[in-house]
Amino acid sequence: MDYKDITDFVHQLYGTEDFVPLSVPRFVGNEKKYLEACIDSTYVSSVGPFVDRFEEEIACYTGAVRAVVCVSGTNALHMALLLAGVERGDEILTQSLTFIATCNAISYIGAHPVFIDVDRETLGLSPDALDAWLEKYAFLSQGVCRNRRTGRRIRACVPMHTFGHPARIEEIAAVCGKWGIELVEDAAESIGSRYHGRHTGTFGRIGALSFNGNKTLTTGGGGMLLFNDPELGARAKHLTTQAKVPHRWEFRHDEIGYNYRMPNINAALGCAQLENLDRIIASKREVAAEYKRFFEGRDGFAFVSEPDGSFSNYWLNAILLPSRAEREAFLEYTNDHGVMTRPVWELMTDLPMFEGCERDAQRNTRFLADRIVNLPSSPRV
Ligand SMILES: *Cc1c(COP(=O)(O)O)cnc(C)c1O
């Protein structure tokens, strides 16, 4: 198969004949200045002014009541689930079309993922499939939601905003409310993305962001917890800092804590990145608009646009190919011709660790997993 017009288009889009990567960070602001200030101050580790500033600024940017830094998005999710009251043996409703981190965090607690289908338009958890599964398999007993077949408690639901496109999160929140299930949003890919004007990750009591190197805003590695409840935020700060009781010199810890606090040097990078975030997202949306125009009316390529009522950061642009065979041919040609493209993650249900987990029919999930390809999506700033 010949996809020359597509590789030519991508090279022209980025103004280069060289290899075009999938997603690379841009450091066009105060990154070096803040890193230097951080080093000069000697506060490079887990305490320092950039940590507090980054938390305050992310809270302000997202509209969360409180934001708490973590070392990675994965441990932000782990902490989020702990704070949601998830315990060993609980079941967590989530999607199979996600990055491994979502399910690893569930597994750290000894809880079990249950895989619910996604929507074809949003690529995120389907509130209809969620409600249908719960109606069929769940019951409420004294306010606790349980799985009829396993008897296990269903404690939380973790939808993910795939590639930065918001899921139908208000409807998901409503279903969770009806069944007494805690909503924990995996907003790792969706900083800057909003649904009906509200930032992703703020629809439940807890959300998690990631600042890994390939994400829209990077701190090298890092994550952030978002809270609507200041007390839960304070508890997160305590647990992520070894559960140390504040004191000028005494080392007293009042429960099992975690060393999950982002170092000041990473937060310095984050503060600088945040100053340019809206510019970066505007540029990514321009790239997306150009792809959309290019693929419009081209048979066999469906460009994935932001869902109605939402504003997407277009973290990774995606198209759907007609079949798995064509997807393979497309991946082969583009990667051979200087354009980095990738299939979506292998489904969680196909990985050995999660083979035995409960799931629904996964119709849209399978359809999408066979067809999605991600295209180069770096901002052009
Ligand atoms: C990136 C990502 C995470 C967190 O990853 P870290 O590398 O630990 O920051 C979690 N969930 C999803 C869906 C992601 O894409």
The ligand as an ORCA input file, in Angstrom:
! r2SCAN-3c Opt
* xyz 0 1
  C       0.743      8.722     31.128
  C      -0.408      8.050     31.728
  C      -0.473      7.762     33.112
  C       0.595      8.093     34.100
  O       1.847      7.791     33.674
  P       3.219      8.254     34.394
  O       4.206      7.935     33.334
  O       3.342      7.435     35.615
  O       3.158      9.715     34.701
  C      -1.626      7.182     33.599
  N      -2.663      6.880     32.797
  C      -2.638      7.148     31.479
  C      -3.832      6.814     30.668
  C      -1.509      7.729     30.889
  O      -1.504      7.968     29.583
*
